[in-house]
Amino acid sequence: MNQMSMFTQSPKQSDSTYQMDDLRGRFLQQIMIFAAILGVVPVIVGFFNTNNLFPQVIYIGVFLTLVSTIVFRLPYLLKAGLFVVLPLMLGISSTINTGSHGDNIFFFLSYVFLSALLIGLRGGLLAVVISEIIVLTTGYLVLNDYFTLLDALAPKGGLQEWATDSALLLLISLMVIAGIRMLQDGFKKAQTQNETIVERLEDSQKELGIRVSKQTSELNYKMNQLSAALLTIHGIAKIQDMDRLLNRAVQLISEHFNCYHVGIYLMNQRGDYVTLQAASSVGGKKLLENGYRLRVGTEGIIGFVAAEKRPRISLDGEKDTIFFDSPELSETRSELSLPLIVRSKVIGVLDLQSSEVDTFNYEDLDIFQTIADQIAITIENTRLLSESQLVISQLETISNENTRQNWKTELSIDNPIFHYSAVGVRPAERTVILEGKNVLDIPIILRGQNIGKISLQRKSEFNKWTAQEENIAKEVAAQVALALENIRLVERTQQRANREQVIAGISTHVRETLDLDTVLRITAREIQQALSLQEAEVRLIPQDKSGSEKRFI
């Protein structure tokens, strides 16, 4: 009875345009109230945190405009227009105040989002154009020194920063508008379908009970299928181990969809075979142990699906000409195989088999294909994660080895030791071994490599080291490691710079003349002076038969 009354309401109440405008109006009123309540503190803070009159006027003007649109009854378009202008004004204020380093992108995105949602897609596109013009114009004026940012401490940035700011704003804005359009189209489509159903039910009052019952039954079935699909997808979404992922997937599908056998086949690198990687049935596990595989395009439904990139249903295995009978899966009467596709490439096949005829139907293909797509994405993500972890591990190993070699070379040249006692800090020729009570040794660790040690000993009358004190000492050791590494890198950079400077100086003097003898003399003299050598010799080896050599010392 409730279902019947639901479908016999006035068609006016199901009008999509009316409901969309009503939804927008209620959404606008609610969000304005929340914005007014939550905006009190930011307005006060922003007002007192700046000494510039323009931002202060913007903050107060935006808040008063917001409150006015809530209090006074205005036409929807006027109210919406005033509201969407608020984040635009804040974006302009942030742009001219702090440039590309402020919150202008957040405000402009809010402006675009609200314009598209409250006014329409054209309003959203217009908001994108306005925002881009403001950002690009301000960037041009700032970079060419026609305009100075109001915040004297804010850097004006470079061309790359302003261009990145503009491109990021454009990209996210278009994504937001596209998403809103999809939502609106989906809403209108759903409303249109609902209106069609209502009209048909009103024209068929005599068949209403039968149709409602049938639709309810189908809806329950769909809901059960969707629920099973969601449980399956949720059960595998967070698994990052490939074997656990595949085994868990076949188990969940077998349980939720009442299939006596579920298998997942993965494509080999050459793309000519698919090999069984996980199975839920006893027979399937036997095939798995034997390395069961099928040739793509020639063997069974699975091979057909892998080659054609589209699902295939066998309602009766005994009548299907391409059905591949396996002794280990002799109970199969119907089968559904779906391709596992990632970026238009088949990476495997999901195979479901039932012991009953006509178990699968074409109406359920979307649900099962959704599950297959999710499995394919999860498999690909797991592969990428494994590859990324391997690369990260290799990079860490290389970095640790470089650190070890660098500090091994560093310490072989100089192994400084400093000791603090009652007389102060002094260098020590050898390691001072602290003995007695309350001694704490903290290693100096840099990228997993031990490059030194801090030894601490407190007076005997004090208590033992606490956990907090040990943590402080470890943190100090970590900071010391970073400081030492920075010093080493600076020294190496300075050495490299000095070497390049010497080379550049010698090259400059050498190029000052075109006389061969003069070039050789200058080269010998500059090398001797640069390296503080006792002697330096530059020798030319002739290619003629005389065997004479020209040299300068």
Sequence and secondary structure as in RCSB ss.txt:
>XXXX:A:sequence
MNQMSMFTQSPKQSDSTYQMDDLRGRFLQQIMIFAAILGVVPVIVGFFNTNNLFPQVIYIGVFLTLVSTIVFRLP
YLLKAGLFVVLPLMLGISSTINTGSHGDNIFFFLSYVFLSALLIGLRGGLLAVVISEIIVLTTGYLVLNDYFTLL
DALAPKGGLQEWATDSALLLLISLMVIAGIRMLQDGFKKAQTQNETIVERLEDSQKELGIRVSKQTSELNYKMNQ
LSAALLTIHGIAKIQDMDRLLNRAVQLISEHFNCYHVGIYLMNQRGDYVTLQAASSVGGKKLLENGYRLRVGTEG
IIGFVAAEKRPRISLDGEKDTIFFDSPELSETRSELSLPLIVRSKVIGVLDLQSSEVDTFNYEDLDIFQTIADQI
AITIENTRLLSESQLVISQLETISNENTRQNWKTELSIDNPIFHYSAVGVRPAERTVILEGKNVLDIPIILRGQN
IGKISLQRKSEFNKWTAQEENIAKEVAAQVALALENIRLVERTQQRANREQVIAGISTHVRETLDLDTVLRITAR
EIQQALSLQEAEVRLIPQDKSGSEKRFI
>XXXX:A:secstr
 HHHHHHTS GGGG HHHHHHHHHHHHHHHHHHHHHHHTHHHHHHHHHT   HHHHHHHHHHHHHHHHHHHS   
HHHHHHHHHHHHHHHHHHHHHHHGGGSSHHHHHHHHHHHHHHHT HHHHHHHHHHHHHHHHHHHHHHHTTSS  S
STTS    HHHHHHHHHHHHHHHHHHHHHHHHHHHHHHHHHHHHHHHHHHHHHTGGGHHHHHHHHHHHHHHHHHH
HHHHHHHHHHHHT   HHHHHHHHHHHHHHHTT SEEEEEEE TTSSEEEEEEESSHHHHHHHHTT EEETTTSH
HHHHHHHHTS EEES TTT TT    GGGTT  EEEEEEEEETTEEEEEEEEEESSTT   GGGHHHHHHHHHHH
HHHHHHHHHHHHHHHHHHHHHHHHHHHHHHHHHHHHHH    EEEETTEEEE SS     SSSEEEEEEEETTEE
EEEEEEE  TTS    HHHHHHHHHHHHHHHHHHHHHHHHHHHHHHHHHHHHHHHHHHHHTT   HHHHHHHHHH
HHHHHHT S   EEE   SSS   EEE 
